[in-house]
Every structure is written in C-alpha cells, then in structure tokens.
C-alpha cells in the first residue's frame, strides 16, 4: 500500500473515532508499527493529526459531541490515567477538603488514595467514587441531585446548591476536551455547570486529562484555560503552558 493510501485510511479512521492507538492503526491497515509511527510523524508534520503517546488524535479545534459511557471510558488510556491519578493523589494532604469530580480519571484517583490522603475529607458527585472512598474509611459527602446515567454523575440545581456550602482546598476535575481557545469543555451543559461551580469554590483547581483530550472542543464550556491547572501524562503543545500551569507525569 502506498503511503498516500495509508494516510487517507488513517485520516478516515480518525474522522470516525477521533482518536486511535498505534496498535489499532496497525491492525486496521495491516501495517507494521514502525510504518504507522512514521506515517503519524509525517501527518503530524503536515498538521493533519496530533501525534500523542501511543497513537494520534485530530488536530486542535476539532468539534466533538460524542460521549462514551463510564464503562467504555475506563478501558481507554488506562496506563496514562493511572499515572495521572497517582500524581493527583500525591498532592492530597490529611487536612485537605477535596472535591473529586465524577469521571474515569478521577475514579482512578479514588483508587490511588492512600496514606495521609485517607484522612482528608471528600465531596464527590460520582457514585462509584463515593463508594470506593467510603470503603477505604474516608469521610465522604455526596450532594443531592439528578443521577446522569452516561457518566454516573450527580448533576442539577440541587447538586450546585449543595456545593455552594463548601470551600475546597483542592478540586480534581475531569474534562472531555482541552483547547487553546475554547478552554475546558464537556458534552453536557448541566455537568459542565456542576464542574464550574466546584471550581469556583476551590482554592486550587486541577483538570486531570490524558493527552488524547488536547485539541478537542465539546459543546459545554467549563472554564477557560486560566480557570485551572492541568495534570496530564504529556502535553502535546507548549503553548498551553503560556496560559496555565501544566504538570506532566512523563516529564
């Protein structure tokens, strides 16, 4: 197969899935890993894709509205999420009052909580997060509101009203997209509103996102880039550092 044909198939696959691993592309194109990596480097050079750790995503500014289920999200970027979660959990002190957002990466944080972090107090709108933290003996508060099946997050006016009663030392938030111009975004406006509310009540805000989230724009804005720091496995574009603090687990 000619390189141009592979390029076309890679772009077609990304147009459908928005992100793909090297292994997925190898299987789809029946090509070697070294060939796919060379192709991705060339497509990245041309500005047609963003080469990220282990694969590629569409370039910055790609508008998206898809939303995988929590079950599906937990199978994506597992290693990257685990590393991000470990770094986030290491920031938690015994005297912290933490907001832990719903989401797959923040659920990994709940799994990673140990040592002094077990003595911190937690507020979470994630059902699985609350259960896991409670099983570890943590003191956990859960806001009232509507349970959103897609993300297993508690949302709505009641949840936002409950969050207004707290001041958080740190908030760990999930996000579906991070873009230089659009900021932090997510598919659902109500879920975005809860995230924004928690961010406003926190002294320190961390958005936890693996490198596949960069360059994607979703319909609902959480906040601009100045509204929170980013904790990621790898930041694909140094321009993000000009707008907010970025910490990388692979640095």
TORKOL-4160 file (C-alpha; in steps of 0.2 Angstrom, whole numbers, padded with zeros to 4 digits, m for minus):
251
<pt num="1" X="0000" Y="0000" Z="0000"/>
<pt num="2" X="0006" Y="0017" Z="m0005"/>
<pt num="3" X="0010" Y="0030" Z="0009"/>
<pt num="4" X="m0004" Y="0041" Z="0002"/>
<pt num="5" X="m0017" Y="0027" Z="0004"/>
<pt num="6" X="m0012" Y="0024" Z="0022"/>
<pt num="7" X="m0013" Y="0042" Z="0025"/>
<pt num="8" X="m0030" Y="0043" Z="0018"/>
<pt num="9" X="m0036" Y="0027" Z="0029"/>
<pt num="10" X="m0028" Y="0034" Z="0044"/>
<pt num="11" X="m0037" Y="0051" Z="0042"/>
<pt num="12" X="m0054" Y="0042" Z="0038"/>
<pt num="13" X="m0052" Y="0031" Z="0054"/>
<pt num="14" X="m0048" Y="0047" Z="0065"/>
<pt num="15" X="m0063" Y="0056" Z="0057"/>
<pt num="16" X="m0074" Y="0042" Z="0063"/>
<pt num="17" X="m0066" Y="0038" Z="0080"/>
<pt num="18" X="m0057" Y="0055" Z="0084"/>
<pt num="19" X="m0043" Y="0045" Z="0092"/>
<pt num="20" X="m0033" Y="0029" Z="0088"/>
<pt num="21" X="m0019" Y="0020" Z="0095"/>
<pt num="22" X="m0004" Y="0014" Z="0085"/>
<pt num="23" X="m0010" Y="m0004" Z="0088"/>
<pt num="24" X="m0027" Y="m0001" Z="0081"/>
<pt num="25" X="m0020" Y="0008" Z="0066"/>
<pt num="26" X="m0008" Y="m0007" Z="0063"/>
<pt num="27" X="m0022" Y="m0019" Z="0063"/>
<pt num="28" X="m0034" Y="m0008" Z="0053"/>
<pt num="29" X="m0021" Y="m0005" Z="0039"/>
<pt num="30" X="m0011" Y="m0022" Z="0041"/>
<pt num="31" X="0005" Y="m0012" Z="0043"/>
<pt num="32" X="0020" Y="m0013" Z="0054"/>
<pt num="33" X="0021" Y="m0002" Z="0070"/>
<pt num="34" X="0037" Y="0006" Z="0063"/>
<pt num="35" X="0027" Y="0011" Z="0047"/>
<pt num="36" X="0012" Y="0018" Z="0057"/>
<pt num="37" X="0023" Y="0028" Z="0068"/>
<pt num="38" X="0032" Y="0036" Z="0053"/>
<pt num="39" X="0015" Y="0039" Z="0045"/>
<pt num="40" X="0009" Y="0048" Z="0060"/>
<pt num="41" X="0025" Y="0058" Z="0062"/>
<pt num="42" X="0023" Y="0064" Z="0044"/>
<pt num="43" X="0004" Y="0068" Z="0046"/>
<pt num="44" X="0008" Y="0077" Z="0062"/>
<pt num="45" X="0021" Y="0087" Z="0052"/>
<pt num="46" X="0008" Y="0092" Z="0040"/>
<pt num="47" X="m0004" Y="0097" Z="0054"/>
<pt num="48" X="m0017" Y="0084" Z="0049"/>
<pt num="49" X="m0016" Y="0075" Z="0065"/>
<pt num="50" X="m0009" Y="0077" Z="0083"/>
<pt num="51" X="0003" Y="0063" Z="0087"/>
<pt num="52" X="0001" Y="0058" Z="0105"/>
<pt num="53" X="0008" Y="0045" Z="0116"/>
<pt num="54" X="0004" Y="0028" Z="0109"/>
<pt num="55" X="m0007" Y="0035" Z="0094"/>
<pt num="56" X="m0015" Y="0050" Z="0087"/>
<pt num="57" X="m0029" Y="0062" Z="0088"/>
<pt num="58" X="m0037" Y="0075" Z="0077"/>
<pt num="59" X="m0029" Y="0092" Z="0077"/>
<pt num="60" X="m0034" Y="0107" Z="0088"/>
<pt num="61" X="m0050" Y="0114" Z="0086"/>
<pt num="62" X="m0060" Y="0098" Z="0081"/>
<pt num="63" X="m0078" Y="0100" Z="0087"/>
<pt num="64" X="m0085" Y="0084" Z="0095"/>
<pt num="65" X="m0101" Y="0079" Z="0104"/>
<pt num="66" X="m0098" Y="0061" Z="0107"/>
<pt num="67" X="m0099" Y="0054" Z="0124"/>
<pt num="68" X="m0093" Y="0036" Z="0129"/>
<pt num="69" X="m0101" Y="0028" Z="0144"/>
<pt num="70" X="m0091" Y="0027" Z="0160"/>
<pt num="71" X="m0088" Y="0008" Z="0156"/>
<pt num="72" X="m0081" Y="0012" Z="0140"/>
<pt num="73" X="m0070" Y="0027" Z="0147"/>
<pt num="74" X="m0062" Y="0015" Z="0159"/>
<pt num="75" X="m0055" Y="0005" Z="0145"/>
<pt num="76" X="m0046" Y="0020" Z="0137"/>
<pt num="77" X="m0029" Y="0026" Z="0141"/>
<pt num="78" X="m0028" Y="0015" Z="0157"/>
<pt num="79" X="m0009" Y="0017" Z="0160"/>
<pt num="80" X="m0009" Y="0036" Z="0157"/>
<pt num="81" X="m0024" Y="0038" Z="0169"/>
<pt num="82" X="m0016" Y="0028" Z="0182"/>
<pt num="83" X="m0001" Y="0038" Z="0182"/>
<pt num="84" X="m0011" Y="0055" Z="0182"/>
<pt num="85" X="m0021" Y="0048" Z="0197"/>
<pt num="86" X="m0005" Y="0043" Z="0207"/>
<pt num="87" X="0001" Y="0061" Z="0204"/>
<pt num="88" X="m0015" Y="0069" Z="0209"/>
<pt num="89" X="m0017" Y="0058" Z="0225"/>
<pt num="90" X="0001" Y="0063" Z="0230"/>
<pt num="91" X="m0005" Y="0081" Z="0231"/>
<pt num="92" X="m0018" Y="0077" Z="0244"/>
<pt num="93" X="m0014" Y="0081" Z="0262"/>
<pt num="94" X="m0023" Y="0075" Z="0278"/>
<pt num="95" X="m0030" Y="0092" Z="0282"/>
<pt num="96" X="m0037" Y="0094" Z="0264"/>
<pt num="97" X="m0055" Y="0096" Z="0260"/>
<pt num="98" X="m0056" Y="0089" Z="0242"/>
<pt num="99" X="m0069" Y="0090" Z="0228"/>
<pt num="100" X="m0067" Y="0074" Z="0217"/>
<pt num="101" X="m0077" Y="0076" Z="0201"/>
<pt num="102" X="m0086" Y="0061" Z="0193"/>
<pt num="103" X="m0076" Y="0053" Z="0178"/>
<pt num="104" X="m0065" Y="0039" Z="0174"/>
<pt num="105" X="m0048" Y="0048" Z="0178"/>
<pt num="106" X="m0055" Y="0054" Z="0194"/>
<pt num="107" X="m0061" Y="0037" Z="0199"/>
<pt num="108" X="m0043" Y="0031" Z="0197"/>
<pt num="109" X="m0038" Y="0045" Z="0209"/>
<pt num="110" X="m0050" Y="0037" Z="0222"/>
<pt num="111" X="m0042" Y="0020" Z="0219"/>
<pt num="112" X="m0025" Y="0029" Z="0222"/>
<pt num="113" X="m0029" Y="0037" Z="0238"/>
<pt num="114" X="m0019" Y="0030" Z="0252"/>
<pt num="115" X="m0008" Y="0036" Z="0267"/>
<pt num="116" X="m0011" Y="0053" Z="0273"/>
<pt num="117" X="m0024" Y="0056" Z="0259"/>
<pt num="118" X="m0036" Y="0044" Z="0268"/>
<pt num="119" X="m0038" Y="0057" Z="0282"/>
<pt num="120" X="m0043" Y="0070" Z="0270"/>
<pt num="121" X="m0062" Y="0075" Z="0269"/>
<pt num="122" X="m0070" Y="0072" Z="0252"/>
<pt num="123" X="m0085" Y="0079" Z="0242"/>
<pt num="124" X="m0089" Y="0070" Z="0226"/>
<pt num="125" X="m0103" Y="0069" Z="0214"/>
<pt num="126" X="m0098" Y="0052" Z="0207"/>
<pt num="127" X="m0107" Y="0037" Z="0214"/>
<pt num="128" X="m0093" Y="0025" Z="0211"/>
<pt num="129" X="m0080" Y="0037" Z="0219"/>
<pt num="130" X="m0090" Y="0039" Z="0235"/>
<pt num="131" X="m0092" Y="0021" Z="0237"/>
<pt num="132" X="m0074" Y="0017" Z="0234"/>
<pt num="133" X="m0068" Y="0031" Z="0246"/>
<pt num="134" X="m0080" Y="0026" Z="0259"/>
<pt num="135" X="m0074" Y="0008" Z="0258"/>
<pt num="136" X="m0057" Y="0015" Z="0262"/>
<pt num="137" X="m0063" Y="0023" Z="0278"/>
<pt num="138" X="m0063" Y="0041" Z="0271"/>
<pt num="139" X="m0076" Y="0054" Z="0276"/>
<pt num="140" X="m0086" Y="0057" Z="0261"/>
<pt num="141" X="m0100" Y="0069" Z="0257"/>
<pt num="142" X="m0112" Y="0067" Z="0242"/>
<pt num="143" X="m0123" Y="0081" Z="0235"/>
<pt num="144" X="m0141" Y="0078" Z="0231"/>
<pt num="145" X="m0147" Y="0080" Z="0213"/>
<pt num="146" X="m0151" Y="0070" Z="0197"/>
<pt num="147" X="m0140" Y="0055" Z="0193"/>
<pt num="148" X="m0134" Y="0056" Z="0175"/>
<pt num="149" X="m0133" Y="0038" Z="0168"/>
<pt num="150" X="m0120" Y="0041" Z="0155"/>
<pt num="151" X="m0107" Y="0047" Z="0167"/>
<pt num="152" X="m0114" Y="0041" Z="0184"/>
<pt num="153" X="m0113" Y="0059" Z="0190"/>
<pt num="154" X="m0125" Y="0069" Z="0201"/>
<pt num="155" X="m0130" Y="0085" Z="0192"/>
<pt num="156" X="m0143" Y="0098" Z="0193"/>
<pt num="157" X="m0148" Y="0113" Z="0203"/>
<pt num="158" X="m0149" Y="0103" Z="0220"/>
<pt num="159" X="m0131" Y="0097" Z="0217"/>
<pt num="160" X="m0125" Y="0115" Z="0213"/>
<pt num="161" X="m0134" Y="0122" Z="0228"/>
<pt num="162" X="m0125" Y="0109" Z="0239"/>
<pt num="163" X="m0108" Y="0113" Z="0233"/>
<pt num="164" X="m0111" Y="0132" Z="0237"/>
<pt num="165" X="m0110" Y="0126" Z="0255"/>
<pt num="166" X="m0092" Y="0121" Z="0254"/>
<pt num="167" X="m0074" Y="0129" Z="0252"/>
<pt num="168" X="m0062" Y="0116" Z="0245"/>
<pt num="169" X="m0043" Y="0116" Z="0247"/>
<pt num="170" X="m0042" Y="0107" Z="0230"/>
<pt num="171" X="m0053" Y="0101" Z="0217"/>
<pt num="172" X="m0049" Y="0087" Z="0205"/>
<pt num="173" X="m0060" Y="0089" Z="0189"/>
<pt num="174" X="m0062" Y="0079" Z="0173"/>
<pt num="175" X="m0064" Y="0086" Z="0156"/>
<pt num="176" X="m0068" Y="0079" Z="0139"/>
<pt num="177" X="m0058" Y="0092" Z="0129"/>
<pt num="178" X="m0044" Y="0105" Z="0131"/>
<pt num="179" X="m0042" Y="0118" Z="0118"/>
<pt num="180" X="m0031" Y="0134" Z="0117"/>
<pt num="181" X="m0046" Y="0145" Z="0113"/>
<pt num="182" X="m0061" Y="0135" Z="0119"/>
<pt num="183" X="m0053" Y="0130" Z="0136"/>
<pt num="184" X="m0060" Y="0115" Z="0146"/>
<pt num="185" X="m0076" Y="0108" Z="0138"/>
<pt num="186" X="m0088" Y="0093" Z="0141"/>
<pt num="187" X="m0103" Y="0086" Z="0131"/>
<pt num="188" X="m0117" Y="0090" Z="0144"/>
<pt num="189" X="m0121" Y="0108" Z="0149"/>
<pt num="190" X="m0128" Y="0103" Z="0166"/>
<pt num="191" X="m0112" Y="0093" Z="0170"/>
<pt num="192" X="m0102" Y="0107" Z="0165"/>
<pt num="193" X="m0111" Y="0119" Z="0177"/>
<pt num="194" X="m0108" Y="0107" Z="0191"/>
<pt num="195" X="m0089" Y="0107" Z="0187"/>
<pt num="196" X="m0088" Y="0125" Z="0185"/>
<pt num="197" X="m0097" Y="0128" Z="0202"/>
<pt num="198" X="m0085" Y="0116" Z="0211"/>
<pt num="199" X="m0070" Y="0125" Z="0203"/>
<pt num="200" X="m0076" Y="0142" Z="0209"/>
<pt num="201" X="m0077" Y="0135" Z="0227"/>
<pt num="202" X="m0059" Y="0128" Z="0227"/>
<pt num="203" X="m0043" Y="0137" Z="0231"/>
<pt num="204" X="m0033" Y="0125" Z="0219"/>
<pt num="205" X="m0041" Y="0118" Z="0203"/>
<pt num="206" X="m0033" Y="0103" Z="0194"/>
<pt num="207" X="m0040" Y="0096" Z="0177"/>
<pt num="208" X="m0035" Y="0078" Z="0175"/>
<pt num="209" X="m0033" Y="0073" Z="0157"/>
<pt num="210" X="m0023" Y="0061" Z="0147"/>
<pt num="211" X="m0015" Y="0068" Z="0131"/>
<pt num="212" X="m0029" Y="0062" Z="0119"/>
<pt num="213" X="m0040" Y="0076" Z="0127"/>
<pt num="214" X="m0030" Y="0090" Z="0120"/>
<pt num="215" X="m0036" Y="0099" Z="0104"/>
<pt num="216" X="m0054" Y="0094" Z="0106"/>
<pt num="217" X="m0069" Y="0105" Z="0109"/>
<pt num="218" X="m0086" Y="0100" Z="0116"/>
<pt num="219" X="m0102" Y="0110" Z="0117"/>
<pt num="220" X="m0102" Y="0115" Z="0135"/>
<pt num="221" X="m0089" Y="0126" Z="0142"/>
<pt num="222" X="m0082" Y="0123" Z="0160"/>
<pt num="223" X="m0070" Y="0137" Z="0161"/>
<pt num="224" X="m0056" Y="0145" Z="0151"/>
<pt num="225" X="m0038" Y="0138" Z="0152"/>
<pt num="226" X="m0034" Y="0151" Z="0166"/>
<pt num="227" X="m0048" Y="0143" Z="0177"/>
<pt num="228" X="m0037" Y="0128" Z="0182"/>
<pt num="229" X="m0021" Y="0119" Z="0181"/>
<pt num="230" X="m0018" Y="0104" Z="0170"/>
<pt num="231" X="m0011" Y="0087" Z="0176"/>
<pt num="232" X="m0008" Y="0076" Z="0161"/>
<pt num="233" X="0004" Y="0062" Z="0156"/>
<pt num="234" X="0010" Y="0073" Z="0142"/>
<pt num="235" X="0006" Y="0090" Z="0135"/>
<pt num="236" X="0007" Y="0089" Z="0116"/>
<pt num="237" X="0009" Y="0108" Z="0113"/>
<pt num="238" X="0020" Y="0120" Z="0123"/>
<pt num="239" X="0008" Y="0134" Z="0120"/>
<pt num="240" X="m0004" Y="0128" Z="0134"/>
<pt num="241" X="0010" Y="0132" Z="0146"/>
<pt num="242" X="0008" Y="0150" Z="0142"/>
<pt num="243" X="m0010" Y="0150" Z="0148"/>
<pt num="244" X="m0009" Y="0139" Z="0163"/>
<pt num="245" X="0001" Y="0128" Z="0174"/>
<pt num="246" X="0004" Y="0111" Z="0166"/>
<pt num="247" X="0012" Y="0096" Z="0175"/>
<pt num="248" X="0016" Y="0080" Z="0166"/>
<pt num="249" X="0019" Y="0063" Z="0173"/>
<pt num="250" X="0030" Y="0058" Z="0159"/>
<pt num="251" X="0041" Y="0074" Z="0160"/>
